[in-house]
Amino acid sequence: MIDIVSSKERWRISSLTLILWLIGCTASVIAAGSESEFKSAYAAAEAAEKEAGRLRNQWTVTEAALTKAKKAAEKSDFDSAIELAKEAERLAKASIFQATSEREAWKDLEIR
C-alpha cells in the first residue's frame, strides 16, 4: 500500500484540524450568554416592570416573560434566559409608553 500523505503533511493536517477546532470552541464560548449577562438583562427588565407597576400598567405577558427567563436561567440556558429577559424589558417599556401616552392623549379628544 502506498502512503499518499507523508508524516510531515499528516502533522500539518492534524495541527490545522486542532487549530480550527479551538477556534470553533472559542467562538461558541464567546457567543454563549453568561450568568452575569442574564442577571444584568433581568435587572433591567425588573426595573422597567417596577416602573410600569408604579404607573399601574403592568402587562401579564411581561410577568410571563420574566418567569420564563428565570426558569431558563435555573436550567443554565442563559442564551434563552437573556433573550426572554430582554423581551420582558421591551414589553415593560411598551407598557410604560402606553401609560404615559394615554395619560396625555385624553386632552386631545374633542368634546362634542
Biopython code that builds the backbone (N, CA, C, O; Angstrom):
import numpy as np
from Bio.PDB.StructureBuilder import StructureBuilder

atoms = [
    (1, "MET", "N", (0.838, -1.170, 0.000)),
    (1, "MET", "CA", (0.000, 0.000, 0.000)),
    (1, "MET", "C", (0.889, 1.241, 0.000)),
    (1, "MET", "O", (1.846, 1.335, 0.768)),
    (2, "ILE", "N", (0.565, 2.163, -0.849)),
    (2, "ILE", "CA", (1.352, 3.385, -0.969)),
    (2, "ILE", "C", (0.770, 4.441, -0.029)),
    (2, "ILE", "O", (-0.438, 4.678, -0.017)),
    (3, "ASP", "N", (1.640, 5.067, 0.754)),
    (3, "ASP", "CA", (1.230, 6.129, 1.677)),
    (3, "ASP", "C", (1.252, 7.454, 0.916)),
    (3, "ASP", "O", (2.325, 7.965, 0.596)),
    (4, "ILE", "N", (0.090, 8.006, 0.627)),
    (4, "ILE", "CA", (-0.013, 9.231, -0.167)),
    (4, "ILE", "C", (0.382, 10.456, 0.639)),
    (4, "ILE", "O", (0.976, 11.386, 0.095)),
    (5, "VAL", "N", (0.067, 10.471, 1.905)),
    (5, "VAL", "CA", (0.343, 11.624, 2.763)),
    (5, "VAL", "C", (1.562, 11.314, 3.620)),
    (5, "VAL", "O", (1.599, 10.301, 4.318)),
    (6, "SER", "N", (2.542, 12.176, 3.562)),
    (6, "SER", "CA", (3.749, 11.967, 4.361)),
    (6, "SER", "C", (3.462, 12.285, 5.828)),
    (6, "SER", "O", (2.450, 12.908, 6.150)),
    (7, "SER", "N", (4.355, 11.852, 6.706)),
    (7, "SER", "CA", (4.158, 12.116, 8.135)),
    (7, "SER", "C", (4.201, 13.602, 8.434)),
    (7, "SER", "O", (3.515, 14.066, 9.344)),
    (8, "LYS", "N", (4.988, 14.354, 7.692)),
    (8, "LYS", "CA", (5.055, 15.809, 7.880)),
    (8, "LYS", "C", (3.721, 16.454, 7.502)),
    (8, "LYS", "O", (3.247, 17.363, 8.184)),
    (9, "GLU", "N", (3.123, 15.977, 6.414)),
    (9, "GLU", "CA", (1.829, 16.509, 5.987)),
    (9, "GLU", "C", (0.719, 16.106, 6.961)),
    (9, "GLU", "O", (-0.202, 16.882, 7.215)),
    (10, "ARG", "N", (0.811, 14.888, 7.503)),
    (10, "ARG", "CA", (-0.169, 14.464, 8.499)),
    (10, "ARG", "C", (-0.120, 15.377, 9.714)),
    (10, "ARG", "O", (-1.156, 15.759, 10.259)),
    (11, "TRP", "N", (1.089, 15.721, 10.132)),
    (11, "TRP", "CA", (1.266, 16.621, 11.273)),
    (11, "TRP", "C", (0.636, 17.977, 10.981)),
    (11, "TRP", "O", (-0.026, 18.554, 11.843)),
    (12, "ARG", "N", (0.838, 18.490, 9.766)),
    (12, "ARG", "CA", (0.245, 19.784, 9.384)),
    (12, "ARG", "C", (-1.278, 19.704, 9.380)),
    (12, "ARG", "O", (-1.954, 20.609, 9.869)),
    (13, "ILE", "N", (-1.808, 18.631, 8.832)),
    (13, "ILE", "CA", (-3.266, 18.461, 8.790)),
    (13, "ILE", "C", (-3.816, 18.346, 10.210)),
    (13, "ILE", "O", (-4.838, 18.953, 10.531)),
    (14, "SER", "N", (-3.151, 17.581, 11.049)),
    (14, "SER", "CA", (-3.588, 17.438, 12.440)),
    (14, "SER", "C", (-3.525, 18.766, 13.171)),
    (14, "SER", "O", (-4.431, 19.107, 13.932)),
    (15, "SER", "N", (-2.456, 19.515, 12.942)),
    (15, "SER", "CA", (-2.317, 20.828, 13.580)),
    (15, "SER", "C", (-3.407, 21.775, 13.112)),
    (15, "SER", "O", (-4.010, 22.491, 13.912)),
    (16, "LEU", "N", (-3.654, 21.770, 11.810)),
    (16, "LEU", "CA", (-4.695, 22.640, 11.258)),
    (16, "LEU", "C", (-6.061, 22.248, 11.806)),
    (16, "LEU", "O", (-6.867, 23.116, 12.140)),
    (17, "THR", "N", (-6.324, 20.965, 11.901)),
    (17, "THR", "CA", (-7.589, 20.488, 12.452)),
    (17, "THR", "C", (-7.753, 20.933, 13.903)),
    (17, "THR", "O", (-8.830, 21.375, 14.303)),
    (18, "LEU", "N", (-6.692, 20.816, 14.680)),
    (18, "LEU", "CA", (-6.726, 21.245, 16.080)),
    (18, "LEU", "C", (-6.978, 22.746, 16.186)),
    (18, "LEU", "O", (-7.774, 23.181, 17.018)),
    (19, "ILE", "N", (-6.321, 23.528, 15.366)),
    (19, "ILE", "CA", (-6.498, 24.984, 15.379)),
    (19, "ILE", "C", (-7.938, 25.352, 15.027)),
    (19, "ILE", "O", (-8.552, 26.191, 15.687)),
    (20, "LEU", "N", (-8.469, 24.722, 13.986)),
    (20, "LEU", "CA", (-9.863, 25.005, 13.600)),
    (20, "LEU", "C", (-10.829, 24.598, 14.697)),
    (20, "LEU", "O", (-11.807, 25.302, 14.951)),
    (21, "TRP", "N", (-10.573, 23.473, 15.351)),
    (21, "TRP", "CA", (-11.425, 23.034, 16.448)),
    (21, "TRP", "C", (-11.383, 24.037, 17.596)),
    (21, "TRP", "O", (-12.421, 24.373, 18.166)),
    (22, "LEU", "N", (-10.177, 24.520, 17.940)),
    (22, "LEU", "CA", (-10.044, 25.509, 19.021)),
    (22, "LEU", "C", (-10.752, 26.814, 18.678)),
    (22, "LEU", "O", (-11.376, 27.427, 19.544)),
    (23, "ILE", "N", (-10.659, 27.238, 17.430)),
    (23, "ILE", "CA", (-11.359, 28.452, 17.003)),
    (23, "ILE", "C", (-12.866, 28.256, 17.142)),
    (23, "ILE", "O", (-13.570, 29.150, 17.611)),
    (24, "GLY", "N", (-13.353, 27.098, 16.739)),
    (24, "GLY", "CA", (-14.786, 26.808, 16.881)),
    (24, "GLY", "C", (-15.232, 26.805, 18.325)),
    (24, "GLY", "O", (-16.300, 27.325, 18.647)),
    (25, "CYS", "N", (-14.431, 26.226, 19.199)),
    (25, "CYS", "CA", (-14.765, 26.207, 20.634)),
    (25, "CYS", "C", (-14.782, 27.612, 21.208)),
    (25, "CYS", "O", (-15.674, 27.963, 21.981)),
    (26, "THR", "N", (-13.803, 28.409, 20.833)),
    (26, "THR", "CA", (-13.720, 29.780, 21.325)),
    (26, "THR", "C", (-14.913, 30.584, 20.846)),
    (26, "THR", "O", (-15.486, 31.357, 21.614)),
    (27, "ALA", "N", (-15.293, 30.415, 19.598)),
    (27, "ALA", "CA", (-16.437, 31.154, 19.055)),
    (27, "ALA", "C", (-17.718, 30.773, 19.781)),
    (27, "ALA", "O", (-18.551, 31.638, 20.053)),
    (28, "SER", "N", (-17.890, 29.501, 20.099)),
    (28, "SER", "CA", (-19.112, 29.097, 20.791)),
    (28, "SER", "C", (-19.136, 29.623, 22.216)),
    (28, "SER", "O", (-20.207, 29.940, 22.733)),
    (29, "VAL", "N", (-17.983, 29.722, 22.861)),
    (29, "VAL", "CA", (-17.929, 30.270, 24.216)),
    (29, "VAL", "C", (-18.246, 31.758, 24.185)),
    (29, "VAL", "O", (-18.965, 32.261, 25.048)),
    (30, "ILE", "N", (-17.716, 32.459, 23.197)),
    (30, "ILE", "CA", (-17.973, 33.892, 23.074)),
    (30, "ILE", "C", (-19.446, 34.149, 22.790)),
    (30, "ILE", "O", (-20.026, 35.098, 23.317)),
    (31, "ALA", "N", (-20.054, 33.305, 21.959)),
    (31, "ALA", "CA", (-21.450, 33.510, 21.584)),
    (31, "ALA", "C", (-22.414, 33.155, 22.708)),
    (31, "ALA", "O", (-23.518, 33.696, 22.777)),
    (32, "ALA", "N", (-22.009, 32.268, 23.569)),
    (32, "ALA", "CA", (-22.897, 31.821, 24.635)),
    (32, "ALA", "C", (-23.074, 32.915, 25.684)),
    (32, "ALA", "O", (-22.123, 33.599, 26.062)),
    (33, "GLY", "N", (-24.314, 33.060, 26.141)),
    (33, "GLY", "CA", (-24.601, 34.038, 27.178)),
    (33, "GLY", "C", (-24.111, 33.551, 28.530)),
    (33, "GLY", "O", (-24.053, 32.349, 28.786)),
    (34, "SER", "N", (-23.766, 34.474, 29.374)),
    (34, "SER", "CA", (-23.272, 34.104, 30.696)),
    (34, "SER", "C", (-24.311, 34.444, 31.760)),
    (34, "SER", "O", (-25.293, 35.141, 31.505)),
    (35, "GLU", "N", (-24.061, 33.935, 32.943)),
    (35, "GLU", "CA", (-24.962, 34.202, 34.057)),
    (35, "GLU", "C", (-24.972, 35.695, 34.399)),
    (35, "GLU", "O", (-26.019, 36.258, 34.722)),
    (36, "SER", "N", (-23.807, 36.325, 34.325)),
    (36, "SER", "CA", (-23.759, 37.760, 34.650)),
    (36, "SER", "C", (-24.523, 38.590, 33.616)),
    (36, "SER", "O", (-25.157, 39.586, 33.965)),
    (37, "GLU", "N", (-24.466, 38.181, 32.340)),
    (37, "GLU", "CA", (-25.251, 38.876, 31.316)),
    (37, "GLU", "C", (-26.741, 38.717, 31.592)),
    (37, "GLU", "O", (-27.519, 39.659, 31.436)),
    (38, "PHE", "N", (-27.129, 37.509, 32.006)),
    (38, "PHE", "CA", (-28.531, 37.275, 32.339)),
    (38, "PHE", "C", (-28.963, 38.163, 33.498)),
    (38, "PHE", "O", (-30.009, 38.810, 33.443)),
    (39, "LYS", "N", (-28.144, 38.187, 34.550)),
    (39, "LYS", "CA", (-28.502, 38.983, 35.727)),
    (39, "LYS", "C", (-28.663, 40.454, 35.371)),
    (39, "LYS", "O", (-29.552, 41.129, 35.890)),
    (40, "SER", "N", (-27.814, 40.945, 34.498)),
    (40, "SER", "CA", (-27.901, 42.336, 34.062)),
    (40, "SER", "C", (-29.185, 42.583, 33.259)),
    (40, "SER", "O", (-29.896, 43.560, 33.494)),
    (41, "ALA", "N", (-29.468, 41.690, 32.316)),
    (41, "ALA", "CA", (-30.682, 41.824, 31.499)),
    (41, "ALA", "C", (-31.933, 41.688, 32.360)),
    (41, "ALA", "O", (-32.908, 42.412, 32.160)),
    (42, "TYR", "N", (-31.907, 40.765, 33.312)),
    (42, "TYR", "CA", (-33.063, 40.549, 34.185)),
    (42, "TYR", "C", (-33.293, 41.754, 35.090)),
    (42, "TYR", "O", (-34.436, 42.149, 35.321)),
    (43, "ALA", "N", (-32.212, 42.341, 35.605)),
    (43, "ALA", "CA", (-32.339, 43.520, 36.466)),
    (43, "ALA", "C", (-32.939, 44.694, 35.691)),
    (43, "ALA", "O", (-33.766, 45.433, 36.225)),
    (44, "ALA", "N", (-32.529, 44.864, 34.450)),
    (44, "ALA", "CA", (-33.089, 45.936, 33.619)),
    (44, "ALA", "C", (-34.577, 45.703, 33.375)),
    (44, "ALA", "O", (-35.374, 46.640, 33.414)),
    (45, "ALA", "N", (-34.945, 44.446, 33.124)),
    (45, "ALA", "CA", (-36.355, 44.118, 32.892)),
    (45, "ALA", "C", (-37.178, 44.341, 34.165)),
    (45, "ALA", "O", (-38.285, 44.876, 34.106)),
    (46, "GLU", "N", (-36.644, 43.936, 35.289)),
    (46, "GLU", "CA", (-37.355, 44.144, 36.559)),
    (46, "GLU", "C", (-37.539, 45.626, 36.862)),
    (46, "GLU", "O", (-38.596, 46.035, 37.342)),
    (47, "ALA", "N", (-36.525, 46.425, 36.587)),
    (47, "ALA", "CA", (-36.621, 47.868, 36.837)),
    (47, "ALA", "C", (-37.716, 48.489, 35.972)),
    (47, "ALA", "O", (-38.504, 49.307, 36.447)),
    (48, "ALA", "N", (-37.756, 48.096, 34.708)),
    (48, "ALA", "CA", (-38.794, 48.615, 33.816)),
    (48, "ALA", "C", (-40.175, 48.143, 34.258)),
    (48, "ALA", "O", (-41.148, 48.895, 34.187)),
    (49, "GLU", "N", (-40.255, 46.905, 34.713)),
    (49, "GLU", "CA", (-41.544, 46.365, 35.177)),
    (49, "GLU", "C", (-42.010, 47.080, 36.444)),
    (49, "GLU", "O", (-43.205, 47.317, 36.616)),
    (50, "LYS", "N", (-41.082, 47.423, 37.327)),
    (50, "LYS", "CA", (-41.447, 48.182, 38.528)),
    (50, "LYS", "C", (-41.971, 49.571, 38.159)),
    (50, "LYS", "O", (-42.919, 50.066, 38.769)),
    (51, "GLU", "N", (-41.353, 50.188, 37.167)),
    (51, "GLU", "CA", (-41.826, 51.497, 36.695)),
    (51, "GLU", "C", (-43.235, 51.369, 36.116)),
    (51, "GLU", "O", (-44.089, 52.223, 36.353)),
    (52, "ALA", "N", (-43.471, 50.301, 35.357)),
    (52, "ALA", "CA", (-44.812, 50.059, 34.818)),
    (52, "ALA", "C", (-45.811, 49.857, 35.959)),
    (52, "ALA", "O", (-46.952, 50.311, 35.873)),
    (53, "GLY", "N", (-45.390, 49.189, 37.008)),
    (53, "GLY", "CA", (-46.250, 48.991, 38.171)),
    (53, "GLY", "C", (-46.555, 50.300, 38.871)),
    (53, "GLY", "O", (-47.673, 50.525, 39.332)),
    (54, "ARG", "N", (-45.554, 51.159, 38.946)),
    (54, "ARG", "CA", (-45.767, 52.472, 39.554)),
    (54, "ARG", "C", (-46.805, 53.268, 38.765)),
    (54, "ARG", "O", (-47.566, 54.054, 39.329)),
    (55, "LEU", "N", (-46.819, 53.050, 37.451)),
    (55, "LEU", "CA", (-47.798, 53.723, 36.595)),
    (55, "LEU", "C", (-49.113, 52.949, 36.506)),
    (55, "LEU", "O", (-50.028, 53.352, 35.789)),
    (56, "ARG", "N", (-49.203, 51.841, 37.235)),
    (56, "ARG", "CA", (-50.386, 50.975, 37.259)),
    (56, "ARG", "C", (-50.755, 50.449, 35.883)),
    (56, "ARG", "O", (-51.920, 50.446, 35.486)),
    (57, "ASN", "N", (-49.727, 50.000, 35.165)),
    (57, "ASN", "CA", (-49.965, 49.474, 33.828)),
    (57, "ASN", "C", (-49.034, 48.295, 33.540)),
    (57, "ASN", "O", (-48.346, 48.278, 32.519)),
    (58, "GLN", "N", (-49.015, 47.311, 34.442)),
    (58, "GLN", "CA", (-48.220, 46.113, 34.209)),
    (58, "GLN", "C", (-49.001, 45.155, 33.318)),
    (58, "GLN", "O", (-50.211, 44.986, 33.462)),
    (59, "TRP", "N", (-48.275, 44.533, 32.394)),
    (59, "TRP", "CA", (-48.901, 43.579, 31.482)),
    (59, "TRP", "C", (-48.589, 42.161, 31.944)),
    (59, "TRP", "O", (-47.488, 41.882, 32.419)),
    (60, "THR", "N", (-49.567, 41.266, 31.801)),
    (60, "THR", "CA", (-49.364, 39.876, 32.209)),
    (60, "THR", "C", (-48.311, 39.180, 31.334)),
    (60, "THR", "O", (-47.610, 38.286, 31.809)),
    (61, "VAL", "N", (-48.196, 39.577, 30.081)),
    (61, "VAL", "CA", (-47.192, 38.947, 29.206)),
    (61, "VAL", "C", (-45.769, 39.283, 29.672)),
    (61, "VAL", "O", (-44.842, 38.498, 29.473)),
    (62, "THR", "N", (-45.612, 40.444, 30.286)),
    (62, "THR", "CA", (-44.301, 40.812, 30.817)),
    (62, "THR", "C", (-43.939, 39.903, 31.984)),
    (62, "THR", "O", (-42.819, 39.401, 32.070)),
    (63, "GLU", "N", (-44.893, 39.699, 32.873)),
    (63, "GLU", "CA", (-44.664, 38.807, 34.012)),
    (63, "GLU", "C", (-44.356, 37.392, 33.533)),
    (63, "GLU", "O", (-43.489, 36.719, 34.090)),
    (64, "ALA", "N", (-45.065, 36.941, 32.500)),
    (64, "ALA", "CA", (-44.825, 35.597, 31.960)),
    (64, "ALA", "C", (-43.414, 35.491, 31.384)),
    (64, "ALA", "O", (-42.739, 34.481, 31.581)),
    (65, "ALA", "N", (-42.966, 36.524, 30.676)),
    (65, "ALA", "CA", (-41.612, 36.508, 30.107)),
    (65, "ALA", "C", (-40.555, 36.497, 31.206)),
    (65, "ALA", "O", (-39.539, 35.815, 31.080)),
    (66, "LEU", "N", (-40.783, 37.241, 32.275)),
    (66, "LEU", "CA", (-39.843, 37.240, 33.404)),
    (66, "LEU", "C", (-39.778, 35.857, 34.062)),
    (66, "LEU", "O", (-38.697, 35.385, 34.414)),
    (67, "THR", "N", (-40.919, 35.223, 34.224)),
    (67, "THR", "CA", (-40.970, 33.884, 34.811)),
    (67, "THR", "C", (-40.232, 32.883, 33.935)),
    (67, "THR", "O", (-39.462, 32.064, 34.438)),
    (68, "LYS", "N", (-40.465, 32.944, 32.624)),
    (68, "LYS", "CA", (-39.782, 32.033, 31.699)),
    (68, "LYS", "C", (-38.277, 32.285, 31.701)),
    (68, "LYS", "O", (-37.488, 31.344, 31.617)),
    (69, "ALA", "N", (-37.886, 33.537, 31.794)),
    (69, "ALA", "CA", (-36.456, 33.876, 31.823)),
    (69, "ALA", "C", (-35.789, 33.275, 33.053)),
    (69, "ALA", "O", (-34.693, 32.720, 32.970)),
    (70, "LYS", "N", (-36.460, 33.390, 34.189)),
    (70, "LYS", "CA", (-35.901, 32.855, 35.431)),
    (70, "LYS", "C", (-35.793, 31.329, 35.360)),
    (70, "LYS", "O", (-34.805, 30.756, 35.820)),
    (71, "LYS", "N", (-36.800, 30.674, 34.787)),
    (71, "LYS", "CA", (-36.766, 29.211, 34.663)),
    (71, "LYS", "C", (-35.649, 28.764, 33.720)),
    (71, "LYS", "O", (-34.975, 27.767, 33.978)),
    (72, "ALA", "N", (-35.456, 29.504, 32.629)),
    (72, "ALA", "CA", (-34.370, 29.162, 31.696)),
    (72, "ALA", "C", (-33.011, 29.328, 32.376)),
    (72, "ALA", "O", (-32.107, 28.519, 32.168)),
    (73, "ALA", "N", (-32.872, 30.363, 33.178)),
    (73, "ALA", "CA", (-31.610, 30.588, 33.896)),
    (73, "ALA", "C", (-31.359, 29.480, 34.916)),
    (73, "ALA", "O", (-30.218, 29.062, 35.111)),
    (74, "GLU", "N", (-32.412, 29.010, 35.560)),
    (74, "GLU", "CA", (-32.264, 27.915, 36.522)),
    (74, "GLU", "C", (-31.771, 26.638, 35.855)),
    (74, "GLU", "O", (-31.128, 25.802, 36.491)),
    (75, "LYS", "N", (-32.078, 26.495, 34.561)),
    (75, "LYS", "CA", (-31.615, 25.339, 33.791)),
    (75, "LYS", "C", (-30.264, 25.621, 33.121)),
    (75, "LYS", "O", (-29.766, 24.810, 32.340)),
    (76, "SER", "N", (-29.684, 26.773, 33.436)),
    (76, "SER", "CA", (-28.403, 27.231, 32.859)),
    (76, "SER", "C", (-28.473, 27.455, 31.354)),
    (76, "SER", "O", (-27.452, 27.401, 30.669)),
    (77, "ASP", "N", (-29.666, 27.703, 30.840)),
    (77, "ASP", "CA", (-29.851, 28.062, 29.428)),
    (77, "ASP", "C", (-29.831, 29.590, 29.345)),
    (77, "ASP", "O", (-30.867, 30.232, 29.172)),
    (78, "PHE", "N", (-28.634, 30.153, 29.471)),
    (78, "PHE", "CA", (-28.515, 31.594, 29.599)),
    (78, "PHE", "C", (-28.815, 32.336, 28.300)),
    (78, "PHE", "O", (-29.232, 33.494, 28.340)),
    (79, "ASP", "N", (-28.613, 31.697, 27.154)),
    (79, "ASP", "CA", (-28.959, 32.357, 25.884)),
    (79, "ASP", "C", (-30.464, 32.644, 25.841)),
    (79, "ASP", "O", (-30.878, 33.765, 25.543)),
    (80, "SER", "N", (-31.269, 31.636, 26.136)),
    (80, "SER", "CA", (-32.726, 31.816, 26.149)),
    (80, "SER", "C", (-33.142, 32.763, 27.273)),
    (80, "SER", "O", (-34.017, 33.609, 27.091)),
    (81, "ALA", "N", (-32.513, 32.615, 28.422)),
    (81, "ALA", "CA", (-32.858, 33.447, 29.578)),
    (81, "ALA", "C", (-32.602, 34.925, 29.278)),
    (81, "ALA", "O", (-33.413, 35.782, 29.629)),
    (82, "ILE", "N", (-31.490, 35.218, 28.636)),
    (82, "ILE", "CA", (-31.162, 36.603, 28.287)),
    (82, "ILE", "C", (-32.171, 37.147, 27.293)),
    (82, "ILE", "O", (-32.657, 38.268, 27.443)),
    (83, "GLU", "N", (-32.485, 36.353, 26.278)),
    (83, "GLU", "CA", (-33.443, 36.802, 25.263)),
    (83, "GLU", "C", (-34.821, 37.045, 25.870)),
    (83, "GLU", "O", (-35.484, 38.025, 25.531)),
    (84, "LEU", "N", (-35.253, 36.162, 26.762)),
    (84, "LEU", "CA", (-36.549, 36.337, 27.417)),
    (84, "LEU", "C", (-36.552, 37.551, 28.339)),
    (84, "LEU", "O", (-37.555, 38.261, 28.421)),
    (85, "ALA", "N", (-35.447, 37.796, 29.028)),
    (85, "ALA", "CA", (-35.358, 38.980, 29.894)),
    (85, "ALA", "C", (-35.407, 40.254, 29.057)),
    (85, "ALA", "O", (-36.052, 41.230, 29.441)),
    (86, "LYS", "N", (-34.731, 40.243, 27.925)),
    (86, "LYS", "CA", (-34.773, 41.420, 27.036)),
    (86, "LYS", "C", (-36.171, 41.642, 26.473)),
    (86, "LYS", "O", (-36.618, 42.779, 26.321)),
    (87, "GLU", "N", (-36.856, 40.539, 26.165)),
    (87, "GLU", "CA", (-38.249, 40.648, 25.690)),
    (87, "GLU", "C", (-39.136, 41.224, 26.791)),
    (87, "GLU", "O", (-39.996, 42.064, 26.524)),
    (88, "ALA", "N", (-38.929, 40.777, 28.016)),
    (88, "ALA", "CA", (-39.702, 41.307, 29.142)),
    (88, "ALA", "C", (-39.439, 42.799, 29.314)),
    (88, "ALA", "O", (-40.361, 43.561, 29.605)),
    (89, "GLU", "N", (-38.195, 43.218, 29.138)),
    (89, "GLU", "CA", (-37.886, 44.647, 29.246)),
    (89, "GLU", "C", (-38.581, 45.440, 28.143)),
    (89, "GLU", "O", (-39.128, 46.514, 28.394)),
    (90, "ARG", "N", (-38.557, 44.904, 26.916)),
    (90, "ARG", "CA", (-39.251, 45.593, 25.805)),
    (90, "ARG", "C", (-40.746, 45.718, 26.092)),
    (90, "ARG", "O", (-41.343, 46.767, 25.850)),
    (91, "LEU", "N", (-41.341, 44.654, 26.603)),
    (91, "LEU", "CA", (-42.769, 44.692, 26.928)),
    (91, "LEU", "C", (-43.053, 45.696, 28.037)),
    (91, "LEU", "O", (-44.024, 46.448, 27.961)),
    (92, "ALA", "N", (-42.215, 45.710, 29.059)),
    (92, "ALA", "CA", (-42.415, 46.656, 30.163)),
    (92, "ALA", "C", (-42.293, 48.097, 29.669)),
    (92, "ALA", "O", (-43.070, 48.965, 30.068)),
    (93, "LYS", "N", (-41.324, 48.343, 28.808)),
    (93, "LYS", "CA", (-41.157, 49.692, 28.270)),
    (93, "LYS", "C", (-42.336, 50.085, 27.387)),
    (93, "LYS", "O", (-42.732, 51.250, 27.357)),
    (94, "ALA", "N", (-42.895, 49.115, 26.668)),
    (94, "ALA", "CA", (-44.086, 49.399, 25.862)),
    (94, "ALA", "C", (-45.276, 49.731, 26.761)),
    (94, "ALA", "O", (-46.079, 50.603, 26.429)),
    (95, "SER", "N", (-45.391, 49.054, 27.878)),
    (95, "SER", "CA", (-46.499, 49.354, 28.797)),
    (95, "SER", "C", (-46.300, 50.725, 29.454)),
    (95, "SER", "O", (-47.271, 51.431, 29.729)),
    (96, "ILE", "N", (-45.049, 51.095, 29.702)),
    (96, "ILE", "CA", (-44.761, 52.435, 30.225)),
    (96, "ILE", "C", (-45.145, 53.485, 29.198)),
    (96, "ILE", "O", (-45.769, 54.492, 29.531)),
    (97, "PHE", "N", (-44.771, 53.248, 27.953)),
    (97, "PHE", "CA", (-45.127, 54.184, 26.880)),
    (97, "PHE", "C", (-46.637, 54.318, 26.776)),
    (97, "PHE", "O", (-47.161, 55.423, 26.642)),
    (98, "GLN", "N", (-47.336, 53.187, 26.837)),
    (98, "GLN", "CA", (-48.799, 53.221, 26.751)),
    (98, "GLN", "C", (-49.382, 54.044, 27.889)),
    (98, "GLN", "O", (-50.256, 54.882, 27.667)),
    (99, "ALA", "N", (-48.910, 53.813, 29.091)),
    (99, "ALA", "CA", (-49.454, 54.515, 30.258)),
    (99, "ALA", "C", (-49.205, 56.016, 30.160)),
    (99, "ALA", "O", (-50.100, 56.813, 30.440)),
    (100, "THR", "N", (-48.000, 56.404, 29.768)),
    (100, "THR", "CA", (-47.695, 57.842, 29.705)),
    (100, "THR", "C", (-48.387, 58.522, 28.530)),
    (100, "THR", "O", (-48.828, 59.664, 28.655)),
    (101, "SER", "N", (-48.488, 57.846, 27.398)),
    (101, "SER", "CA", (-49.148, 58.481, 26.255)),
    (101, "SER", "C", (-50.657, 58.586, 26.467)),
    (101, "SER", "O", (-51.267, 59.578, 26.068)),
    (102, "GLU", "N", (-51.261, 57.580, 27.089)),
    (102, "GLU", "CA", (-52.692, 57.641, 27.345)),
    (102, "GLU", "C", (-53.034, 58.659, 28.433)),
    (102, "GLU", "O", (-54.142, 59.195, 28.461)),
    (103, "ARG", "N", (-52.096, 58.919, 29.311)),
    (103, "ARG", "CA", (-52.331, 59.902, 30.354)),
    (103, "ARG", "C", (-52.520, 61.300, 29.750)),
    (103, "ARG", "O", (-53.252, 62.126, 30.295)),
    (104, "GLU", "N", (-51.859, 61.551, 28.630)),
    (104, "GLU", "CA", (-51.962, 62.849, 27.965)),
    (104, "GLU", "C", (-52.917, 62.843, 26.769)),
    (104, "GLU", "O", (-53.393, 63.901, 26.358)),
    (105, "ALA", "N", (-53.201, 61.671, 26.210)),
    (105, "ALA", "CA", (-53.996, 61.587, 24.981)),
    (105, "ALA", "C", (-55.423, 62.096, 25.160)),
    (105, "ALA", "O", (-55.997, 62.633, 24.212)),
    (106, "TRP", "N", (-55.993, 61.948, 26.305)),
    (106, "TRP", "CA", (-57.384, 62.355, 26.502)),
    (106, "TRP", "C", (-57.556, 63.842, 26.275)),
    (106, "TRP", "O", (-58.646, 64.292, 25.923)),
    (107, "LYS", "N", (-56.482, 64.624, 26.475)),
    (107, "LYS", "CA", (-56.566, 66.078, 26.294)),
    (107, "LYS", "C", (-56.785, 66.464, 24.838)),
    (107, "LYS", "O", (-57.288, 67.547, 24.539)),
    (108, "ASP", "N", (-56.404, 65.570, 23.939)),
    (108, "ASP", "CA", (-56.539, 65.838, 22.521)),
    (108, "ASP", "C", (-57.922, 65.492, 21.978)),
    (108, "ASP", "O", (-58.233, 65.802, 20.829)),
    (109, "LEU", "N", (-58.748, 64.854, 22.795)),
    (109, "LEU", "CA", (-60.083, 64.480, 22.357)),
    (109, "LEU", "C", (-60.962, 65.728, 22.241)),
    (109, "LEU", "O", (-60.844, 66.675, 23.019)),
    (110, "GLU", "N", (-61.816, 65.694, 21.274)),
    (110, "GLU", "CA", (-62.731, 66.818, 21.064)),
    (110, "GLU", "C", (-64.066, 66.476, 21.712)),
    (110, "GLU", "O", (-64.679, 65.455, 21.400)),
    (111, "ILE", "N", (-64.496, 67.323, 22.593)),
    (111, "ILE", "CA", (-65.775, 67.096, 23.250)),
    (111, "ILE", "C", (-66.855, 67.705, 22.379)),
    (111, "ILE", "O", (-66.754, 68.863, 21.974)),
    (112, "ARG", "N", (-67.894, 66.924, 22.088)),
    (112, "ARG", "CA", (-68.983, 67.408, 21.211)),
    (112, "ARG", "C", (-70.266, 67.530, 21.970)),
    (112, "ARG", "O", (-71.285, 67.921, 21.401)),
]
sb = StructureBuilder()
sb.init_structure("model")
sb.init_model(0)
sb.init_chain("A")
sb.init_seg("    ")
for serial, (resi, resn, name, xyz) in enumerate(atoms, 1):
    if name == "N":
        sb.init_residue(resn, " ", resi, " ")
    sb.init_atom(name, np.array(xyz, "f"), 0.0, 1.0, " ", f" {name:<3s}", serial, name[0])
structure = sb.get_structure()
